[in-house]
Amino acid sequence: LSIEEVEVAPPKAHEVRVKIVATGICRTDDHVLKGAFPNIDYPVIAGHEGAGIIECVGPEVTCVKPGDKVIPLCVPQCGECSCCLSPKANCCLTSHLCESQNLMPDKTSRFSCKGKQIHHFLWISTFSEYTVMPDSAIARIDAAAPLDKVCLFGCAFSTGYGAAINTVEPGSTCAVFGLGGVGLSVVMGCKAAGASRIIGIDINKDKFGKAKELGVTECINPQDFTKPIQEVLVEMTGHGVDYSFEVTGCTDTLMAALLSCHLGYGTCVLVGEPPSGSQISFDPLLLFTGRQWKASLIGGWKLKDSLPKLVSDYMNKKCNPDALITHTLPFDKINEGFELLWAGKR
């Protein structure tokens, strides 16, 4: 990442300009750095887990006003497409999974550097002191919310917590593959949903202490066993877990997560985003006995509707993503933040 002085143009109709106060670092941003994110053009301002204050708004914007505290949405909610209008989906058809968000909807950029166009990332580009986005990609939140904490609602916490709380039933046995920020958010969601047993799996034992504080009942390291980890989990639970969550974005781990599920009614949930171009092959008969395999996009939330409510829950102490914050760095040390991520120290 290179820190540059960038010109940020005023917002056009149905757009807002936001002063970013805090932003998190996510594995998806690492995919951007490594060229492993789909449909992306460079140079680009990355970042998608931020919180800030509305600096100004363009014509026809009615959902926010200058001075409002907001969270940019990495998955927009246009309110008009078939997915937004259906209670069955949260993948707005204007999201990056359907079309590129490297430029604003009018196919131009609001960023330039030394006279050269710079691309947006998911429309929101939170690795910038100021950023512009469509009003479909912004949610107004509680004016008292601490922005250096609730920036995590932009991706990590909402993604993991929602994947669990919108899936798990009381009394369930769960396995969480990967105990980073999103994985720990899954743990918190499993606990809030009433899971009776939460098994955390990670090759970094340094993460076990925090995981147990947040609700994991048992931690296991696959490197401690000579047999595949799915066999270990089946032996631990009798017939496999009710729900497994793959949070590393690794296709090899995804197969293990599927095979750790109860063959008659277990559900494997893909939460971590694999690198662009990843492929997986499996025996379809693994699903014929009743197992289910599904993915959870940003926790299953329609973000524009749900994030304000989640932040209110946080303000009322119903959830505590503060525990996920391991380091707080000034913006000019953002590369050090990525080094911490690569070292598994965040």
C-alpha positions as CSV (number, residue, x, y, z in Angstrom):
1,L,0.0,0.0,0.0
2,S,1.2,3.5,-0.9
3,I,0.0,6.5,1.0
4,E,-0.7,9.3,-1.4
5,E,-2.5,12.7,-1.5
6,V,-5.7,12.0,-3.4
7,E,-8.3,14.4,-4.7
8,V,-11.9,13.4,-3.8
9,A,-14.5,15.0,-5.9
10,P,-17.9,16.2,-4.6
11,P,-20.8,13.8,-4.6
12,K,-23.2,13.7,-7.5
13,A,-26.9,12.9,-7.3
14,H,-27.7,10.1,-4.9
15,E,-24.1,10.1,-3.6
16,V,-22.5,11.1,-0.3
17,R,-19.0,12.1,0.8
18,V,-17.9,10.6,4.1
19,K,-15.0,11.5,6.4
20,I,-13.7,8.1,7.6
21,V,-12.8,8.1,11.3
22,A,-11.8,4.5,11.7
23,T,-11.4,1.4,9.5
24,G,-10.6,-2.2,10.1
25,I,-8.3,-4.5,8.1
26,C,-9.9,-7.6,6.6
27,R,-8.6,-10.7,4.8
28,T,-10.6,-9.5,1.8
29,D,-8.4,-6.4,1.6
30,D,-5.4,-8.8,1.6
31,H,-7.0,-10.5,-1.5
32,V,-7.0,-7.0,-3.1
33,L,-3.3,-6.5,-2.4
34,K,-2.5,-9.9,-3.8
35,G,-4.6,-9.6,-6.9
36,A,-6.9,-12.4,-5.7
37,F,-10.2,-10.4,-5.7
38,P,-12.6,-10.8,-8.7
39,N,-13.5,-8.0,-11.1
40,I,-11.1,-5.4,-9.8
41,D,-9.0,-2.8,-11.6
42,Y,-5.9,-1.0,-10.3
43,P,-4.8,1.5,-9.0
44,V,-7.5,1.2,-6.3
45,I,-8.2,2.5,-2.9
46,A,-9.1,-0.6,-0.8
47,G,-10.9,-0.9,2.6
48,H,-14.5,-1.8,3.3
49,E,-14.8,-2.0,7.1
50,G,-15.1,1.6,8.1
51,A,-17.2,4.1,10.1
52,G,-17.3,7.9,9.6
53,I,-19.3,11.1,9.4
54,I,-21.2,12.5,6.5
55,E,-19.3,15.5,5.2
56,C,-21.6,16.5,2.4
57,V,-24.4,15.0,0.2
58,G,-25.3,15.3,-3.4
59,P,-28.7,16.2,-4.8
60,E,-31.7,13.9,-4.1
61,V,-30.1,12.3,-1.0
62,T,-32.7,11.9,1.8
63,C,-31.4,9.0,4.0
64,V,-28.6,11.0,5.6
65,K,-27.5,14.6,6.2
66,P,-24.1,16.2,7.0
67,G,-22.9,15.4,10.5
68,D,-24.6,12.0,10.7
69,K,-22.6,9.1,11.9
70,V,-22.6,6.3,9.3
71,I,-21.2,2.9,8.3
72,P,-20.4,2.4,4.6
73,L,-21.9,-0.8,3.2
74,C,-19.7,-3.3,1.4
75,V,-22.9,-4.9,0.0
76,P,-25.3,-2.2,-1.0
77,Q,-29.1,-2.3,-0.6
78,C,-30.6,-0.5,-3.6
79,G,-34.1,-1.3,-2.5
80,E,-35.3,-1.9,-6.0
81,C,-33.8,-5.1,-7.4
82,S,-35.4,-8.5,-7.1
83,C,-33.0,-9.5,-4.3
84,C,-33.7,-6.4,-2.3
85,L,-37.4,-6.8,-2.7
86,S,-37.3,-10.5,-1.6
87,P,-37.0,-11.6,2.0
88,K,-35.1,-14.6,0.7
89,A,-31.9,-12.8,-0.3
90,N,-29.5,-10.0,0.7
91,C,-27.2,-10.0,-2.3
92,C,-28.3,-6.8,-4.0
93,L,-27.9,-7.1,-7.7
94,T,-25.7,-4.0,-7.8
95,S,-23.1,-5.7,-5.5
96,H,-19.6,-6.8,-6.8
97,L,-20.9,-10.4,-7.0
98,C,-23.1,-9.3,-9.9
99,E,-21.2,-6.4,-11.5
100,S,-18.1,-4.4,-10.9
101,Q,-18.0,-1.7,-8.2
102,N,-14.6,-0.3,-9.3
103,L,-16.4,2.8,-10.6
104,M,-19.5,4.7,-9.4
105,P,-22.8,3.7,-11.0
106,D,-22.3,6.3,-13.7
107,K,-19.0,4.5,-14.6
108,T,-16.8,7.4,-13.4
109,S,-14.5,7.8,-10.4
110,R,-14.5,10.4,-7.6
111,F,-10.8,9.7,-6.9
112,S,-7.8,11.0,-8.7
113,C,-4.1,11.2,-7.9
114,K,-1.6,13.3,-9.8
115,G,-4.1,13.7,-12.6
116,K,-4.6,9.9,-12.9
117,Q,-8.0,8.1,-12.2
118,I,-8.0,5.9,-9.1
119,H,-10.6,3.1,-8.8
120,H,-13.1,2.6,-6.0
121,F,-13.4,-0.7,-4.1
122,L,-16.9,-2.0,-3.5
123,W,-17.9,1.7,-4.0
124,I,-16.8,2.6,-0.4
125,S,-12.9,2.6,-0.3
126,T,-12.5,3.1,3.5
127,F,-8.7,3.3,3.3
128,S,-9.1,7.0,2.6
129,E,-9.6,10.0,4.8
130,Y,-12.5,11.0,2.6
131,T,-14.5,8.8,0.3
132,V,-17.6,9.0,-1.9
133,M,-20.3,6.4,-2.4
134,P,-23.9,5.9,-3.6
135,D,-26.6,6.5,-0.9
136,S,-27.5,2.8,-1.4
137,A,-24.2,2.0,0.3
138,I,-24.5,3.9,3.5
139,A,-26.4,3.3,6.8
140,R,-27.0,6.0,9.4
141,I,-26.3,4.8,13.0
142,D,-26.7,6.0,16.6
143,A,-25.2,9.4,17.1
144,A,-23.5,8.2,20.3
145,A,-21.9,5.2,18.8
146,P,-18.0,5.1,19.1
147,L,-16.8,5.0,15.5
148,D,-13.5,3.4,16.4
149,K,-15.4,0.4,17.7
150,V,-18.5,0.1,15.4
151,C,-16.4,0.2,12.3
152,L,-16.2,-3.6,12.8
153,F,-19.9,-3.8,12.0
154,G,-18.9,-2.9,8.4
155,C,-17.8,-6.4,7.8
156,A,-16.0,-8.7,10.3
157,F,-18.5,-8.7,13.2
158,S,-21.7,-8.5,11.1
159,T,-20.4,-11.3,8.8
160,G,-19.6,-13.8,11.5
161,Y,-22.2,-13.0,14.1
162,G,-25.0,-13.0,11.5
163,A,-23.8,-16.2,9.9
164,A,-24.4,-17.9,13.2
165,I,-27.3,-16.1,14.8
166,N,-29.3,-16.3,11.6
167,T,-28.6,-20.1,11.3
168,V,-28.0,-21.8,14.6
169,E,-30.8,-23.3,16.8
170,P,-30.7,-23.5,20.6
171,G,-28.9,-26.6,21.9
172,S,-26.9,-27.1,18.7
173,T,-23.3,-28.4,18.5
174,C,-21.2,-26.2,16.3
175,A,-17.6,-26.2,14.9
176,V,-15.9,-23.0,13.9
177,F,-12.9,-23.4,11.5
178,G,-10.7,-20.4,12.0
179,L,-10.6,-18.2,15.1
180,G,-9.7,-14.8,13.6
181,G,-11.9,-11.8,13.9
182,V,-14.7,-13.2,11.8
183,G,-14.4,-16.7,13.4
184,L,-14.7,-15.2,16.9
185,S,-17.8,-13.3,15.7
186,V,-19.2,-16.6,14.6
187,V,-18.5,-17.9,18.1
188,M,-20.3,-15.0,19.7
189,G,-23.3,-15.6,17.4
190,C,-23.4,-19.3,18.2
191,K,-23.4,-18.5,21.9
192,A,-26.1,-15.8,21.5
193,A,-28.2,-18.3,19.5
194,G,-28.0,-20.8,22.4
195,A,-25.5,-23.4,21.1
196,S,-24.7,-25.9,23.8
197,R,-21.3,-26.9,22.4
198,I,-18.9,-24.7,20.3
199,I,-15.7,-26.3,19.1
200,G,-13.0,-24.0,17.8
201,I,-10.5,-25.2,15.3
202,D,-7.3,-23.3,14.4
203,I,-3.6,-24.0,13.9
204,N,-2.6,-21.0,15.9
205,K,-2.9,-21.9,19.6
206,D,-2.4,-18.3,20.6
207,K,-6.0,-17.7,19.7
208,F,-7.5,-20.3,22.0
209,G,-7.6,-18.1,25.1
210,K,-9.7,-15.4,23.6
211,A,-11.9,-18.0,21.9
212,K,-12.7,-19.6,25.2
213,E,-13.4,-16.2,26.8
214,L,-16.0,-15.5,24.1
215,G,-17.8,-18.9,24.3
216,V,-15.8,-21.7,22.7
217,T,-16.2,-24.8,24.9
218,E,-13.3,-26.8,23.3
219,C,-10.3,-25.8,21.1
220,I,-8.4,-28.2,18.9
221,N,-5.4,-27.8,16.6
222,P,-5.5,-30.0,13.5
223,Q,-1.7,-30.3,13.7
224,D,-2.0,-32.2,17.0
225,F,-3.6,-35.2,15.2
226,T,-2.5,-37.8,12.7
227,K,-6.0,-38.3,11.3
228,P,-8.0,-35.7,9.3
229,I,-9.7,-33.1,11.5
230,Q,-13.2,-34.1,10.3
231,E,-12.7,-37.6,11.7
232,V,-11.6,-36.1,15.0
233,L,-14.8,-34.0,15.1
234,V,-17.1,-36.9,14.2
235,E,-15.5,-39.0,17.0
236,M,-15.9,-36.1,19.5
237,T,-19.6,-35.6,18.7
238,G,-20.7,-39.1,17.8
239,H,-22.1,-38.5,14.3
240,G,-20.8,-35.0,13.5
241,V,-21.8,-31.4,14.4
242,D,-25.1,-29.8,13.7
243,Y,-23.5,-26.7,12.2
244,S,-19.9,-26.1,10.9
245,F,-18.6,-22.7,9.8
246,E,-15.7,-22.4,7.5
247,V,-14.2,-18.9,8.2
248,T,-10.7,-19.2,6.7
249,G,-11.6,-18.9,3.0
250,C,-9.5,-22.0,2.3
251,T,-11.0,-24.7,0.0
252,D,-9.2,-27.5,1.7
253,T,-10.7,-26.5,5.0
254,L,-14.1,-26.2,3.4
255,M,-14.2,-29.9,2.6
256,A,-13.2,-30.7,6.2
257,A,-16.0,-28.5,7.5
258,L,-18.5,-30.3,5.3
259,L,-17.3,-33.7,6.3
260,S,-17.5,-32.8,10.0
261,C,-21.3,-32.2,9.7
262,H,-23.8,-34.8,10.8
263,L,-24.5,-36.9,7.7
264,G,-28.3,-36.7,8.2
265,Y,-28.9,-33.1,9.0
266,G,-25.7,-31.2,9.5
267,T,-25.3,-27.8,7.8
268,C,-21.9,-26.4,6.6
269,V,-21.8,-22.7,6.2
270,L,-19.2,-21.0,4.0
271,V,-18.3,-17.6,5.7
272,G,-14.7,-16.9,4.6
273,E,-14.3,-15.6,1.1
274,P,-11.9,-17.8,-1.0
275,P,-9.4,-16.2,-3.3
276,S,-10.7,-15.4,-6.8
277,G,-10.5,-18.4,-9.1
278,S,-10.7,-21.0,-6.3
279,Q,-12.2,-24.3,-7.3
280,I,-13.5,-27.3,-5.3
281,S,-14.5,-30.8,-6.4
282,F,-16.5,-33.2,-4.2
283,D,-18.7,-36.3,-4.3
284,P,-22.3,-35.2,-4.6
285,L,-23.4,-38.2,-2.6
286,L,-22.1,-36.4,0.5
287,L,-25.3,-34.3,0.3
288,F,-27.8,-37.1,-0.5
289,T,-28.1,-38.2,3.1
290,G,-29.3,-34.8,4.2
291,R,-26.3,-32.7,4.8
292,Q,-26.6,-29.1,3.6
293,W,-24.0,-26.8,2.2
294,K,-24.6,-23.1,1.9
295,A,-22.8,-19.7,2.1
296,S,-23.6,-16.7,4.1
297,L,-22.9,-13.3,2.5
298,I,-22.1,-10.6,5.1
299,G,-24.1,-12.6,7.7
300,G,-27.3,-12.8,5.7
301,W,-28.2,-9.2,6.6
302,K,-29.8,-6.6,4.4
303,L,-27.3,-4.1,5.7
304,K,-29.0,-0.8,5.2
305,D,-31.9,-2.1,7.3
306,S,-30.0,-4.2,9.8
307,L,-26.8,-2.4,10.7
308,P,-28.5,0.4,12.6
309,K,-30.3,-2.2,14.7
310,L,-27.1,-4.1,15.3
311,V,-25.4,-1.0,16.5
312,S,-28.3,-0.2,18.8
313,D,-27.9,-3.7,20.2
314,Y,-24.2,-2.9,20.8
315,M,-25.1,0.3,22.5
316,N,-27.5,-1.6,24.8
317,K,-24.7,-4.1,25.6
318,K,-26.4,-7.1,23.8
319,C,-23.2,-7.8,21.9
320,N,-19.6,-6.9,22.4
321,P,-17.4,-6.8,19.3
322,D,-14.9,-4.7,21.2
323,A,-13.2,-8.0,22.2
324,L,-12.1,-8.4,18.5
325,I,-9.9,-5.3,18.5
326,T,-6.3,-6.4,19.0
327,H,-4.4,-3.3,17.8
328,T,-5.2,0.3,17.1
329,L,-2.7,2.0,14.7
330,P,-2.5,5.5,13.1
331,F,-3.4,5.5,9.5
332,D,0.1,6.0,8.3
333,K,1.0,2.6,9.8
334,I,-1.5,0.7,7.8
335,N,1.2,-1.6,6.3
336,E,2.2,-2.6,9.8
337,G,-1.4,-3.6,10.3
338,F,-1.2,-6.0,7.3
339,E,2.0,-7.4,8.7
340,L,0.1,-8.2,12.0
341,L,-2.6,-9.9,9.9
342,W,-0.1,-12.0,8.0
343,A,1.6,-13.0,11.3
344,G,-1.7,-14.1,12.8
345,K,-1.4,-11.5,15.6
346,R,-4.7,-9.8,15.0
